[in-house]
Amino acid sequence: MSIFKNIFRSKSDKEKKDISNETRGKYMPQEKLPIDESFTINFKANGGKFLYCENLDEIYENLNLILEENNWTEKAGFFYDKNLKERFKSLNLKTDALNAATYFFTTCESLIANDGSLLISSHQIAESKLREFPNNFIVFATTSQIVTNIGEGLRKIKNNNTQKIPTNITTIKHFKDLDEKDFLTYGSASKNLYLLLLEDL
């Protein structure tokens, strides 16, 4: 993915890019960002906490750091996805029922680049509403799950589930306290969200 592989590119490359941007006219259309870079910018703007990992060892290490940082090592998490629970069983994470858990550890359907949101469905949350889950989310996803917009994410769900399309499809977009005066966010569930993103491309 371009943003991750080019973080440490040479200074001359950056200077060339700056020069090319200066020579573009002000009425020229803006250059389109790669979708991974677009997702990262929008996700952070929404208040999400993002940890890029090159392999599973880094995922495990960063998950432990999240738990330590928030004093959750002795607290229980909730897993709905049995495959995810099995994948992380070596960490001996404490688990409990939904209403007693401190954090929710889950996957997602897609990462939406144009607004920095996460597309989820009944595969992740069954038929529950987001407000029924703990305030703290830890999401495990891969770079191949980044799509341009919600329409593309919905098509991906349909293509991956030809027998039975999941229900309860929704997005999580707000990862910080919402302004109660902002009517556009009325009814939205704000979550303290950490994204563990594994490079798989």
Rosetta silent file (secondary structure, phi, psi, omega in degrees, C-alpha in Angstrom):
SEQUENCE: MSIFKNIFRSKSDKEKKDISNETRGKYMPQEKLPIDESFTINFKANGGKFLYCENLDEIYENLNLILEENNWTEKAGFFYDKNLKERFKSLNLKTDALNAATYFFTTCESLIANDGSLLISSHQIAESKLREFPNNFIVFATTSQIVTNIGEGLRKIKNNNTQKIPTNITTIKHFKDLDEKDFLTYGSASKNLYLLLLEDL
SCORE:     score description
SCORE:     0.000 S_00000001
   1 L     0.000  138.178 -169.846    0.000    0.000    0.000 S_00000001
   2 H   -61.066  -44.957 -175.061    1.425    3.343   -1.022 S_00000001
   3 H   -63.925  -39.045 -174.589    1.169    5.294    2.241 S_00000001
   4 H   -78.282  -36.502 -178.075    2.868    2.631    4.317 S_00000001
   5 H   -80.509  -16.617 -176.434    5.632    1.743    1.892 S_00000001
   6 L  -107.950   11.670 -178.700    6.436    5.391    1.113 S_00000001
   7 L   -59.725  -39.398 -175.902    6.629    6.814    4.637 S_00000001
   8 L  -105.468   30.633  179.668   10.411    6.869    4.500 S_00000001
   9 L   -67.108  164.403 -173.660   10.905    7.824    0.856 S_00000001
  10 L   -67.289  155.180 -179.036   13.779   10.132   -0.028 S_00000001
  11 H   -62.046  -36.068 -178.429   13.649   13.869    0.532 S_00000001
  12 H   -62.504  -35.461  176.954   14.178   14.514   -3.174 S_00000001
  13 H   -63.050  -42.614  179.831   10.948   12.640   -3.975 S_00000001
  14 H   -65.087  -41.693 -179.764    9.030   14.835   -1.536 S_00000001
  15 H   -63.235  -40.981  178.605   10.597   17.982   -2.978 S_00000001
  16 H   -61.234  -40.645 -179.402    9.652   16.885   -6.510 S_00000001
  17 H   -65.736  -42.002  178.688    6.066   16.328   -5.400 S_00000001
  18 H   -61.082  -42.297 -179.968    5.934   19.786   -3.745 S_00000001
  19 H   -64.337  -42.744 -179.166    7.248   21.413   -6.918 S_00000001
  20 H   -65.382  -34.290  177.849    4.713   19.597   -9.093 S_00000001
  21 H   -68.583  -35.833  179.719    1.887   20.717   -6.766 S_00000001
  22 H   -68.678  -32.695 -177.198    3.062   24.342   -6.971 S_00000001
  23 H   -79.745  -14.046  177.423    3.075   24.275  -10.782 S_00000001
  24 L   -72.072  139.702  177.768   -0.535   23.042  -10.944 S_00000001
  25 L   -69.865  156.478 -176.570   -3.040   25.786  -11.557 S_00000001
  26 L   -70.002  -17.282  179.461   -5.495   26.662   -8.815 S_00000001
  27 L   -96.313   -0.296  176.223   -8.414   25.579  -11.046 S_00000001
  28 L   -71.608  144.622  177.598   -6.922   22.178  -11.790 S_00000001
  29 L   -63.016  146.519  179.537   -8.704   19.289  -10.057 S_00000001
  30 L   -66.208  145.291  177.832   -6.978   18.124   -6.889 S_00000001
  31 L   -67.095  136.649 -177.799   -4.804   15.057   -7.208 S_00000001
  32 L   -78.603  129.156  177.953   -6.634   11.986   -5.907 S_00000001
  33 L   -74.723  149.141  171.750   -5.059   10.404   -2.837 S_00000001
  34 L   -59.574  150.031 -173.244   -4.513    6.632   -2.773 S_00000001
  35 H   -64.686  -31.050  178.970   -7.392    4.983   -0.875 S_00000001
  36 H   -66.499  -40.779  178.578   -5.159    3.752    1.954 S_00000001
  37 H   -68.035  -41.327  178.196   -3.877    7.280    2.575 S_00000001
  38 H   -61.068  -44.770  178.544   -7.397    8.703    2.290 S_00000001
  39 H   -60.663  -47.416 -177.144   -8.722    6.181    4.829 S_00000001
  40 H   -58.868  -46.114 -179.490   -5.924    6.922    7.297 S_00000001
  41 H   -62.414  -47.946 -177.388   -6.463   10.695    7.137 S_00000001
  42 H   -70.025  -37.033  178.552  -10.257   10.445    7.508 S_00000001
  43 H   -62.797  -45.629  178.720  -10.108    7.770   10.221 S_00000001
  44 H   -65.828  -37.825  178.171   -7.775    9.901   12.344 S_00000001
  45 H   -62.330  -29.957  177.663   -9.945   12.983   11.705 S_00000001
  46 L   -77.906   -7.789  178.788  -12.881   10.999   13.161 S_00000001
  47 L    98.855    9.781 -179.706  -10.850   10.437   16.328 S_00000001
  48 L   -77.510  154.031  177.793   -9.786    6.831   15.716 S_00000001
  49 E  -107.929  125.522 -165.727   -6.513    5.391   16.999 S_00000001
  50 E  -120.578  127.513  178.172   -4.624    3.591   14.277 S_00000001
  51 E  -127.314  110.333  179.872   -1.807    1.016   14.607 S_00000001
  52 E   -85.911  131.461 -176.997   -0.259   -0.292   11.379 S_00000001
  53 E  -130.485  137.736 -178.870    1.363   -3.737   11.704 S_00000001
  54 L   -87.325  -18.485 -179.767    3.442   -5.690    9.187 S_00000001
  55 L  -154.431  173.785 -176.795    2.841   -9.108   10.756 S_00000001
  56 H   -66.348  -31.321  177.669    0.850  -10.932   13.439 S_00000001
  57 H   -59.947  -40.903  177.563    3.637  -10.593   16.010 S_00000001
  58 H   -67.556  -35.401  175.963    3.267   -6.808   15.790 S_00000001
  59 H   -59.759  -50.427 -179.544   -0.515   -7.201   16.116 S_00000001
  60 H   -60.068  -44.293 -178.848   -0.070   -9.212   19.351 S_00000001
  61 H   -62.313  -46.009 -178.642    2.509   -6.738   20.675 S_00000001
  62 H   -69.495  -33.712  176.361    0.331   -3.693   19.954 S_00000001
  63 H   -62.737  -44.156  177.510   -2.755   -5.358   21.416 S_00000001
  64 H   -61.520  -38.848  178.386   -0.869   -5.955   24.656 S_00000001
  65 H   -64.988  -39.180  177.360    0.263   -2.314   24.662 S_00000001
  66 H   -60.840  -46.254 -178.971   -3.350   -1.133   24.218 S_00000001
  67 H   -63.703  -41.195  179.148   -4.466   -3.272   27.162 S_00000001
  68 H   -67.734  -45.016 -178.142   -1.600   -2.037   29.355 S_00000001
  69 H   -58.437  -35.854 -176.899   -2.063    1.615   28.408 S_00000001
  70 L   -99.613    6.530 -177.209   -5.732    1.510   29.397 S_00000001
  71 L    57.497   42.963  179.748   -5.312   -0.774   32.449 S_00000001
  72 L  -104.732    3.303 -175.154   -7.436   -3.456   30.761 S_00000001
  73 L   -61.638  -32.384  178.581   -5.051   -6.394   31.266 S_00000001
  74 L   -98.261    1.263 -179.806   -7.104   -7.654   34.209 S_00000001
  75 L   -95.123  157.804 -178.027  -10.420   -6.579   32.643 S_00000001
  76 L   -93.670  146.033  173.759  -12.573   -8.802   30.457 S_00000001
  77 E  -110.026  167.433  177.096  -13.282   -8.314   26.780 S_00000001
  78 E  -116.935  130.284  175.863  -16.183   -9.578   24.689 S_00000001
  79 E  -115.967  124.073  170.508  -15.684  -11.670   21.524 S_00000001
  80 L   -93.240  -37.362 -177.146  -18.623  -12.439   19.253 S_00000001
  81 L   -80.373  110.387 -178.285  -16.428  -13.863   16.466 S_00000001
  82 H   -65.121  -34.416  179.060  -15.253  -17.359   17.536 S_00000001
  83 H   -65.381  -38.529  178.305  -12.554  -17.432   14.824 S_00000001
  84 H   -66.281  -42.672  178.967  -11.086  -14.190   16.156 S_00000001
  85 H   -60.430  -41.704  178.575  -11.120  -15.549   19.695 S_00000001
  86 H   -65.278  -39.065 -178.420   -9.287  -18.674   18.503 S_00000001
  87 H   -64.145  -30.447 -176.669   -6.719  -16.591   16.606 S_00000001
  88 L  -109.378   17.260 -175.787   -5.801  -14.659   19.762 S_00000001
  89 H   -65.551  -26.092 -179.343   -6.113  -17.478   22.304 S_00000001
  90 H   -64.934  -18.494  179.819   -2.321  -17.534   22.885 S_00000001
  91 H   -84.905   -6.991  179.044   -2.629  -14.130   24.611 S_00000001
  92 L    52.473   47.829  179.594   -4.954  -15.593   27.273 S_00000001
  93 L   -72.236  138.522  177.311   -7.313  -12.617   27.130 S_00000001
  94 L   -74.552  139.852  179.820  -10.028  -12.558   29.776 S_00000001
  95 E  -128.442  156.416  178.828  -13.530  -12.741   28.357 S_00000001
  96 L  -154.172  179.605  177.959  -16.996  -12.133   29.713 S_00000001
  97 L   -67.456  159.866 -177.617  -20.576  -11.545   28.630 S_00000001
  98 H   -52.399  -46.814 -174.775  -21.411   -8.474   26.545 S_00000001
  99 H   -76.275   -7.238 -179.831  -22.960   -6.510   29.408 S_00000001
 100 H  -112.054   -3.538 -175.087  -19.985   -7.175   31.730 S_00000001
 101 L   -82.432  150.792  176.987  -17.086   -6.557   29.309 S_00000001
 102 L   -86.908  -33.570 -179.466  -14.806   -3.494   29.349 S_00000001
 103 E  -140.392  159.299  178.109  -13.968   -3.678   25.646 S_00000001
 104 E  -114.490  123.124  179.989  -15.272   -5.367   22.496 S_00000001
 105 E  -105.354  122.507 -172.168  -12.721   -7.111   20.258 S_00000001
 106 E  -148.896  174.528  169.526  -13.972   -7.583   16.711 S_00000001
 107 L  -106.445 -169.020  174.060  -13.302   -7.599   12.992 S_00000001
 108 L  -148.091  170.172  178.142  -15.180   -5.552   10.374 S_00000001
 109 L   -79.863  -50.029 -177.890  -16.487   -5.999    6.840 S_00000001
 110 E  -151.977  159.857  172.162  -14.625   -3.082    5.231 S_00000001
 111 E  -108.292  121.175 -172.325  -12.707    0.108    5.960 S_00000001
 112 E   -94.198  115.544 -172.756  -14.280    3.022    4.075 S_00000001
 113 L   -68.970  -41.502 -169.514  -11.697    5.432    2.678 S_00000001
 114 L   -74.261  -13.535  174.521  -13.828    8.449    1.751 S_00000001
 115 L  -134.575    4.476  176.340  -15.169    9.034    5.277 S_00000001
 116 L    68.642   25.309 -178.355  -12.855    6.983    7.528 S_00000001
 117 E   -99.524  171.341  177.455  -15.659    4.750    8.828 S_00000001
 118 E  -117.260  128.105  178.795  -15.846    0.997    9.491 S_00000001
 119 E   -92.376  124.012  179.969  -18.543   -1.117    7.859 S_00000001
 120 E  -129.199  167.005 -177.674  -19.852   -3.891   10.115 S_00000001
 121 L  -148.632 -169.441  178.211  -22.695   -6.395    9.978 S_00000001
 122 H   -62.780  -17.600  174.505  -24.334   -9.246   11.863 S_00000001
 123 H   -62.723  -30.725 -178.308  -21.082  -11.191   11.343 S_00000001
 124 H  -100.191  -37.327 -171.488  -19.534   -8.877   13.937 S_00000001
 125 H  -123.421   11.640 -177.300  -22.417   -7.707   16.147 S_00000001
 126 L    54.048 -131.107  179.450  -25.201  -10.272   15.544 S_00000001
 127 L  -106.887   14.834 -178.840  -28.536   -8.427   15.802 S_00000001
 128 L   -77.580  159.113  174.933  -27.419   -6.113   18.633 S_00000001
 129 L   -92.412  151.891 -177.750  -27.326   -2.326   18.401 S_00000001
 130 H   -57.012  -35.813 -177.375  -24.017   -0.481   18.743 S_00000001
 131 H   -66.439  -15.891  178.948  -25.172    1.260   21.935 S_00000001
 132 H   -80.914  -11.012 -177.754  -25.457   -2.177   23.604 S_00000001
 133 L   -92.800  160.179  176.585  -21.693   -2.739   23.251 S_00000001
 134 L   -57.957  158.369  179.825  -18.945   -1.421   25.539 S_00000001
 135 L   -67.122  -24.507 -175.013  -17.645    2.060   24.773 S_00000001
 136 E   -99.529  121.912  177.962  -14.206    0.627   23.953 S_00000001
 137 E  -114.546  137.482  166.961  -13.672   -1.163   20.627 S_00000001
 138 E  -120.000  120.055 -175.333  -10.539   -2.928   19.400 S_00000001
 139 E  -114.217  128.873  175.495  -10.862   -3.790   15.701 S_00000001
 140 E  -102.712  122.260 -179.101   -8.602   -6.199   13.823 S_00000001
 141 E  -143.955  170.865  179.115   -8.563   -5.601   10.049 S_00000001
 142 E  -121.847  158.683 -178.216   -6.295   -5.973    7.022 S_00000001
 143 H   -63.694  -25.635  179.066   -5.208   -3.503    4.354 S_00000001
 144 H   -70.761  -10.364  179.169   -7.066   -5.525    1.689 S_00000001
 145 H   -86.740   -3.913  179.881  -10.333   -4.528    3.416 S_00000001
 146 E   -75.828  126.006  176.907   -9.915   -0.843    2.496 S_00000001
 147 E  -126.588  163.932 -174.730  -12.487    0.224   -0.103 S_00000001
 148 L   -70.364  -46.148 -175.088  -13.270    3.621   -1.605 S_00000001
 149 L  -146.722  175.536 -177.367  -16.869    4.084   -0.421 S_00000001
 150 H   -62.331  -38.781  178.833  -19.808    2.384    1.291 S_00000001
 151 H   -56.249  -42.807  178.505  -21.263    1.233   -2.053 S_00000001
 152 H   -67.271  -37.358  177.398  -18.080   -0.705   -2.776 S_00000001
 153 H   -64.151  -40.905  178.661  -18.142   -2.150    0.737 S_00000001
 154 H   -66.904  -38.495  176.444  -21.739   -3.333    0.275 S_00000001
 155 H   -62.545  -38.484  179.613  -20.862   -4.942   -3.065 S_00000001
 156 H   -64.283  -41.615  177.027  -18.005   -6.746   -1.346 S_00000001
 157 H   -60.073  -46.014 -178.773  -20.398   -8.089    1.313 S_00000001
 158 H   -62.754  -43.702 -178.695  -22.773   -9.303   -1.413 S_00000001
 159 H   -68.038  -32.896 -178.026  -19.984  -10.971   -3.426 S_00000001
 160 H   -83.817  -12.459 -176.602  -18.508  -12.680   -0.347 S_00000001
 161 L  -131.107   65.384 -175.459  -21.876  -13.971    0.887 S_00000001
 162 L   -67.695  -28.951 -178.989  -23.659  -15.390   -2.152 S_00000001
 163 L   -77.782  -50.362 -176.776  -25.728  -17.855   -0.080 S_00000001
 164 L  -145.104  115.514  179.465  -26.939  -15.545    2.681 S_00000001
 165 L   -76.771  132.459 -179.847  -26.245  -11.816    2.944 S_00000001
 166 L   -64.246  156.291  178.500  -25.655  -10.705    6.557 S_00000001
 167 L  -102.792 -172.039  175.492  -28.160   -8.407    8.232 S_00000001
 168 L    52.635   43.038 -179.334  -27.728   -5.490   10.643 S_00000001
 169 L   -80.090  127.186 -179.240  -25.281   -3.707    8.299 S_00000001
 170 E  -152.865  175.339  176.864  -24.118   -0.365    9.705 S_00000001
 171 E  -122.333  150.904  169.240  -21.055    1.873   10.003 S_00000001
 172 E  -109.517  121.595 -176.578  -19.064    3.160   12.948 S_00000001
 173 L  -122.648  -26.912 -173.989  -17.796    6.618   12.152 S_00000001
 174 L  -103.738  120.573 -176.856  -17.407    8.581   15.392 S_00000001
 175 L  -118.784   26.438  174.686  -14.485    7.672   17.634 S_00000001
 176 L  -152.605  168.528 -178.373  -14.621   10.572   20.067 S_00000001
 177 L   -58.872  132.257 -179.077  -17.284   12.299   22.129 S_00000001
 178 L   -83.237  147.398  174.858  -19.917   13.801   19.885 S_00000001
 179 L   -76.472  115.745 -176.788  -21.000   17.410   20.146 S_00000001
 180 L   -62.246  -21.001 -178.889  -24.560   17.235   21.425 S_00000001
 181 L   -80.719  -13.967 -178.365  -25.338   20.485   19.592 S_00000001
 182 L   -86.202  101.844 -175.628  -24.464   18.916   16.226 S_00000001
 183 H   -67.150  -18.575  179.915  -27.772   17.520   14.966 S_00000001
 184 H   -67.483  -23.551 -179.341  -26.004   15.668   12.121 S_00000001
 185 H  -101.226    8.418 -179.261  -24.572   13.199   14.642 S_00000001
 186 L   -59.913  131.494  178.833  -27.837   12.694   16.537 S_00000001
 187 L    86.347   -6.285  179.516  -28.417    9.008   17.244 S_00000001
 188 L   -79.621  147.488  177.948  -24.819    8.057   16.397 S_00000001
 189 L   -99.254  114.916  177.552  -22.888    5.831   18.791 S_00000001
 190 L   -84.628  133.303 -178.735  -19.478    7.274   19.636 S_00000001
 191 L  -128.539  141.347  171.372  -16.845    4.635   20.416 S_00000001
 192 E   -79.754  103.362 -166.844  -13.307    4.801   21.782 S_00000001
 193 E  -119.900  131.018  173.236  -11.821    2.780   18.930 S_00000001
 194 E  -110.120  133.455  177.570   -8.407    1.246   18.269 S_00000001
 195 E  -112.675  117.452  172.846   -7.698   -0.198   14.820 S_00000001
 196 E   -96.017  106.385 -173.155   -5.042   -2.909   14.494 S_00000001
 197 E  -106.218  117.114 -178.365   -4.356   -2.918   10.749 S_00000001
 198 E   -95.921  128.537  176.011   -2.383   -5.841    9.312 S_00000001
 199 L   -72.595  120.500  178.688   -0.547   -5.409    5.986 S_00000001
 200 L  -132.535   16.308  178.791   -1.643   -8.236    3.710 S_00000001
 201 L  -112.407    0.000    0.000   -1.048   -6.814    0.220 S_00000001
